[in-house]
């Protein structure tokens, strides 16, 4: 509390006067203000209220003090300065003061002091075991409606109506609305925060997440306050946001789909228990018919059905107040004294007083600058399914044209349009439509846009930033109708000539393939923007691209997401995106370029004949020259052929576009660029996933959240594409991109999580079918992608209570540990335990799964094997553990180590291996409390561990073996420790690989072949290889690194990949000694191990090839930045 107390108050003595320079609350003029006798009368999360006495008048006043953010104007101050009403607390003055820290600034609002609140008045009657008299309820609610009618007429929404914010003068009965800290002037179509208003009084549309609400949320809150005064307790006392909705449903019944749509059209969760409304006459048993009627009209689900404040004032419930004979009894003291009602029906004071000044103040605050309004409208373009594209486009175009002389507006429009094209490419046709309509009003706007777009396109081509090139070309393609001559086609022709030269020089070239893909993705937008005009140009260009696009790329097999068993054929052949596009566009050309999915916001509705005619006859503009260098480069991102991947393949009903439809490529391309371009804001990305259908032509998709089973009933010729399936499919396509997606894997995890939170009823069923597809097809997928699926699945469940329909896979629990399905289940459950704890996960699983989480996983600290006297070297192990616990100096360990080594020699054991096992196991035990504990132990013992590890390969391997053995039930911890041991160079990457793939006896007696089927072993090796590769890339990118160091690291990496290849080839070919000892190769275990070897080999061959290519490119010209391998 003291933290908010003004410095001047800290040393205030009785009678001492404080002087402040303040600004008048109405005129803003500076004047002196004096006050004394300051005490705190209220405080909250946003500020503190002090009661003071103004000097010399002796008038009571309240000072509300709030921390002011220097970057923004205070909205409460702005609103308080423009409102003057007898039922709203008056702002007398305001001033700023410094806080205790230098950077703290406080705003002080000097207001009239009102001693009581409606909340305290209600509490008084509660203590008296009664409810507030009906006449007082009428008096207070009527005055509240007067205040609301006044502020609502000015577009102001209070957004925090509650009894605590209703001040009350108990002597006069006058009510005054206060605390405009949450208030806002609502602007149509401008989004607002939904987490607003105190919970008990929060309107249901806010609970449903609406952002385009109206002042009717204040009306709902007023109904809640009225009900509370009549009942003596809150009507909807929810303990949380969801519980609040439950309380509302208990009284009003379950809202219909239509009612939910009126509250928030974007809300997808419609599965509520069907509860009938509770009659209001049973809720308010003592209330008269008029009171019940008014409350029922205030507490309506549909906002537009609620009585407006000004209409509520004339309700018969308030007739008693209009009777001149009505007097207000003194209900507090029971004296029987009657008082006159306050003046309730004089509407001249606040309408006429300072009328001119108030209107001028209002104009200054509510007149949002045109560039700001332009920015808001352009950013929200096409976001709402309730707004017509044509109206939005024309509104923005007129705004730009009418204010084109404003330099700030021009630069805002051009820069924001270009930013939208790159960051939110789903909106590109709509931004282009704005430019096309503006061309009919102010043609110079087009030239102002084309010049920087052409300049940026040329710059991006030179830098090899091909995605941005594609996005700018898409924008120019949408402007084809207003371009002179052949428009974008000459540029595409020149780009193709570069692609052809590159492909002729090398079949493994990826730049040429990327350019052809860009050309093919640009053509549909040209044809949609200028229908029927360039069909021959498109056909000629596609004849050329067919030469490159129709041939599979040499590197396609490297990035194919599927790796089927050579003895069986793949059920779904992987297709190159370039090849698909070529075929799809050829099919589309045969249908006269229907391109039904592309939105055409430049096509006006029938009633806009004049506007459409202007568009058809609009001026043409020359496309500025875009020079293409004779040699184009790959750019900062490595390029690989793109392969089509879908988690909804082979369904009986198409819930996503088939590969025969060009829509599959166009929709995927637009949303993929949005996902990768908005990587800095996963919430915005998830919102675009949910709103996907807003950005494509009508009838492209079925209605949101349509159950999959209902797709079978679709009329012939109607779409069956579910927007949720399409969105989920595209995110998984990015998550499962080889060799690595553009961003970290966790980003794509988070996008799916946020989408699930935004629309659980729509997204969850789509995810369920995707999971089943991936689980069933995981055995024939690339092993790295199977591991990504395992990692995502466990992470996703952790965000939703670890719930899944595990019973579907119960039969797989009895499969061999070598089976891919069992591999997935063991790995997923292990990851879940890492993210929670064993007992928590066990409670979510059916009985068949329980053995997969054994009792050893329930122990946070594994047993220390040397506590068992039967274990060799048990006493020495305990002694070393004790020394480690008390952080003994290194020399105290040596006698015990010598003793172990001597005894090991007598037993014909390797002395150093034996002592290393005891020492490392003791470190794991002592450090088992946390990772920081074990790291501290390793750090203190680093020299001894380095000495042991360097003494022999067997000793070094034993360090790793001891860690993995101690933490075998919690491999995630073991992997973290191994990573640190690699950092300290106690372990080498080669030692990790050898231990994983060659040691004859691993934990639980598994041989190295069986280790291939253990998820954490794959994770260990993959992490190790990734660490080495990343280190090499860092050195190659660093100007400070010496050449000798680079060569050394590159050689070490090449040797590591060589070692992996040598070890895995024998497992994959079935000629490994351990495998040959198992039999003649015909048994199922042998076949499974051989298959695991093949899957491992493919992963590390690919990683080796990619790193080798990176080194070769870096040796030609050192890159400016590293493209680290951070995805597994």
C-alpha positions, 0 to 999 in steps of 0.5 A, a space after each residue: 500500500 505504501 508503495 502507491 502513497 505519494 511522497 508528499 504524504 509520507 511526512 504529512 503532519 496534522 494540519 500541514 498543507 500540500 501544494 500542487 500545480 494541477 490542471 483543471 479537469 474540464 478546461 485543462 488550465 493550470 492552477 494551484 491546488 492545496 489539500 491536507 489530512 490525507 488517508 487511504 480509503 481504497 486500493 486495488 491492483 491499479 492504484 490507491 484512493 486517498 481522501 483529502 480535504 481541500 484548502 481553504 474551502 474544507 471540501 472533501 475530495 478523493 485523489 486516485 493515484 495510478 502508475 502511468 506508462 509514459 508510452 501511452 496516454 491514460 484512457 481513464 483521464 481522457 474519458 473523465 475529462 469529457 463526461 459531466 453528469 450528475 450521476 458520474 463522479 466529477 473530475 476536479 483536477 489532475 496532476 503528475 507526480 514522481 514515484 520512489 524510483 526515477 522512472 516511475 510517474 504517477 497520475 493523480 486524479 482529484 475527484 469529488 468525494 462520495 462517502 459510501 458505495 452500493 456494495 457497502 449499503 447492500 452489506 449493511 442489509 445482509 448483516 441485518 438479515 434482510 434485503 435492500 428495500 425495493 424502493 432503494 433498488 429502484 432509485 439506485 438502478 435508475 440512476 445507474 441507467 441514467 449514467 449509462 445512457 449518457 456515456 453510451 450515447 458518446 460511445 463509451 463503455 464502462 466495462 466494470 459495472 459492479 456495486 463497488 464502483 457505484 458511489 452513494 451519498 446516503 443522505 441524499 440518495 444520489 448515486 455516482 458511477 466511478 472508476 473509469 479505469 477499464 472504460 473505452 470508447 468502442 469503435 465499430 469493427 475494432 477488436 477489444 480485449 475480452 478479459 475485462 469486467 469483474 467476474 460475477 458481472 461479466 457478460 456471457 459474450 466476454 466469457 465466449 471470447 468475443 472481441 467485437 462486443 458493444 455497450 450491452 455488456 454494461 447492461 448485462 452487468 447492471 442486470 447482475 447488480 440489480 439481481 444482487 441487490 434484490 437477493 442480497 447475494 450475487 446471482 452468478 457467483 462463478 469461481 472461474 471463467 468457465 464456472 461463471 458460464 456454468 452459473 449463468 446456464 443454471 439460471 438462463 439455461 443452455 444457450 442455443 447455437 444461434 445465441 452463441 453465434 450472436 455473442 461470438 461468431 468465431 466460437 466453435 465449442 457448442 457441446 454444452 449440457 442441455 439445461 432448461 432455464 430456471 424461471 425468474 419468478 422462482 429465483 426472485 420469489 419476493 419480487 413483483 412482476 415488473 422487477 422480474 420483467 426488467 431483469 429478464 430483459 437485461 439478462 439476455 444471451 443475445 446482446 441485441 435483445 437486451 434493453 438499452 439503458 435509455 429504454 430501460 429508464 422508461 420501464 414500468 418498474 421505475 414508475 414509483 419514482 415518477 410519482 411526486 408523492 414518493 418519499 425515501 424512508 431512512 432505512 438505515 436508522 429506522 427513525 421513520 423520517 422521510 426524505 425527498 427523492 433526489 432530482 431524477 428527471 431534470 435532463 437539461 443540466 448535463 445536456 446543456 452545461 458547457 455544451 460547446 466545450 464538451 463537444 470540442 473535447 469529445 471531438 479531440 479524443 474520439 477523432 482517431 487520426 486517419 492513418 491510425 484508422 487505416 492501419 486498423 482496417 487494413 490489419 483486420 481486412 477479411 478477418 471477419 466472416 460477417 463483413 463483406 469483402 467488397 465493402 471492406 475493400 472499397 472503404 479502405 480504398 476510399 480512405 486512402 484516395 480521399 487522404 492521399 495528400 497526407 504523406 504519413 497516410 501514404 507511407 503507412 499504406 504502402 509499408 503496411 501493404 507490403 508487410 501484409 503481403 509477406 507476413 500474412 500472405 492469405 490476405 494478399 488478394 484482398 490487399 491487391 483488391 484495395 489497390 485495384 479499387 484505389 486505381 479507379 479513384 486515384 491512379 497514382 496510388 498504384 505507381 506508389 505501390 508498384 515502385 517499392 514492390 518491384 525494388 524489394 522483389 529485385 533485392 530479394 532475388 539478388 539475395 536468394 530470399 526466394 519465399 519473399 520473391 514468391 510472395 511479392 510475385 503473388 501480389 503482382 499477379 493479383 494486380 495483373 489486371 491493371 498492368 500494361 502489356 503482358 504484366 508479370 509474364 515477361 518477368 516469369 519468362 526471364 526467371 524460367 531461363 535462369 532455372 533452365 540454365 541451372 538445371 542444365 548445369 546440374 540435375 541436383 540443382 535446387 534453385 532451378 526447381 524452387 524458381 519453377 515452383 514459384 512460377 507455377 504458384 504465381 500463374 493461378 493468381 494471374 489467371 484469377 485476376 485477369 480471367 480469359 486474357 492470358 491463357 496462351 501465355 500461361 500455356 506457353 510458359 507451362 510447356 517450358 516448366 513441364 521439362 523441369 517439373 515433370 522429372 523427379 528431383 535427384 534429391 527427392 528420395 533424400 527428403 521423402 517422409 516415407 521409408 517403407 520396408 524394401 520388401 513391401 510397397 508403399 501405400 501412398 507414393 510421395 509426390 513432388 510439389 513441383 510435379 503436382 503443381 504442373 499436373 494440377 495447372 494443366 488440369 485447371 487449364 483444361 477447365 478454363 481456369 476455374 480456380 474456384 478456391 481463390 478469392 476474388 475481392 475485386 469482383 463486386 456484387 451485382 448491385 455494385 455495377 458502376 464500381 465493377 465497370 470502373 474496375 474493368 476500365 481502370 488505367 493501366 500501369 507499367 510494371 517497373 523494371 525488375 533486373 535478375 542477376 545472371 547468376 542466382 544464389 541459394 540464399 540464407 536457407 538451404 533449398 530441398 525439393 518439397 514432397 507432399 505429405 498429408 495425415 488425411 491420406 486415403 480417407 473414404 471422404 475427402 476432408 482435405 483437397 485431393 492431390 488432383 485439385 490445385 486447391 491442395 497446393 494453393 491453400 497449403 502454400 498460403 497457410 504455410 507461408 503464414 505459419 512460417 512468417 508469423 513465427 514470432 506470434 504463435 497465438 496470431 498464427 493459431 487464429 489464422 488456422 481457425 479462421 482459414 475459411 475467411 480467406 478463400 472463396 465461399 463454399 471452398 470449405 464446409 461449415 466450421 466444426 462439421 463432424 466428419 461423419 456428416 461429410 458423407 451426407 454432402 450434396 453432390 458437387 458440394 465441398 467436403 473439405 473441413 477447414 480444421 483438417 486442412 489447417 492441422 494437415 498443413 502444420 503437420 506437413 511443416 512439422 514433418 518436413 525433411 531434413 528440417 522445418 524452417 523453425 524449431 519443432 516446439 514452435 509447431 507444437 505450440 501452434 497446434 496447442 494454441 489452436 486446440 485452446 481456441 477451438 477445442 471442439 473443432 480441432 480436437 477431432 481433427 487431431 485425433 484422426 491425424 494421430 491415428 493415421 500417424 500411429 498406423 503409418 509410423 513403421 513405414 515413415 522415416 525414423 526421424 519423423 517417427 521420433 518427431 511424432 513421438 515427441 510431439 504426441 507426448 508434449 501435446 498430451 501434457 498440455 491437456 491432462 495427458 488424456 488420450 483414448 489409450 484403449 484403442 492401442 491396448 493390444 499393441 502393449 503385448 507386442 515384441 519390444 522390437 515392434 515399431 508400435 511398441 517402440 512408439 508406446 514406450 517412447 511416448 510414455 517415457 516422455 510423458 513421465 519426463 514431463 510429469 511423474 510416473 504415478 500421475 501418468 499411470 492413473 491415465 492409462 488402462 491396465 495393459 499399459 501399466 507394465 510399461 511404467 514399471 515400479 522403478 519409474 516411481 522412484 525419484 531417486 534410484 537405488 544405489 547398488 553399492 548399498 547392497 552388501 552383495 554388490 562387489 566394492 559395496 563398502 568402497 562405493 559407500 565411502 566414495 558416496 560419503 566423501 562426495 556428499 561432504 565435498 571432500 578434496 580429491 586426495 581423499 578419494 585416491 586411497 579408496 580408488 587404489 583399493 578398488 583397483 587392487 581388488 579388481 586386479 585380483 578378480 581379473 577385472 580391468 582396474 580402471 573400469 571397475 574404479 570408474 564404475 564405482 566413482 561415476 555411479 556414486 556421483 549419479 547417486 549423490 547428485 540425484 536430487 537435481 541436475 544442478 547437484 549432479 553437475 556440481 559433483 561432475 565439476 568438482 570431479 572433472 579432472 579425475 573423470 578426464 584422467 580415467 576417460 583418457 586412460 582407455 576407451 573401455 574406461 571412457 565407455 564405462 563412464 557412459 555405461 554407469 550413467 545409463 545404468 543408474 538412470 535406466 528408468 529415467 533415460 531423460 535425466 541420463 541424456 541430460 548428464 551425457 550432454 554435460 559430459 560431452 561438453 566437458 570432453 569426458 566423453 567423446 561423440 565416437 564413444 557414445 556411438 560405439 557404446 550405443 551400437 556395438 556393446 554386446 551387453 546393455 541395460 536389462 541384458 539387451 544386445 546392441 541390435 535390440 538397443 536400436 529399438 529403444 527410443 532413448 538410444 536413438 535420441 542419444 545418438 541423434 542429439 550427439 550427432 546434432 551437437 557435433 554438426 552444430 559445432 562445425 556450422 558455428 565454426 564455419 560461420 565464425 570469422 574468429 575461428 582459426 582454419 586449423 580448428 575448422 579442419 579438425 572439427 570437420 574431420 572429426 564430424 566426417 569420421 563420426 558419420 563414417 563410424 555410424 555408417 560402418 556400424 549401421 550398414 552391417 545391422 541393416 544388411 543382416 551381416 552383423 555378428 550378433 545378428 548372425 548368431 541369432 539364426 539364419 535371418 528368417 526369424 521375425 526378431 532378426 527381420 525387425 532388427 534388420 529393419 531398425 538398422 535400415 531406418 537408422 542408416 537412412 537417417 544418418 546417411 541423410 544427415 551426413 550428406 547434408 552436412 557434407 554439402 554444407 561444408 562444401 558450400 561453406 568452403 566456396 564462400 563462407 556464409 554470413 550466418 549459420 543455419 544450425 540443425 536444431 530439429 530432431 
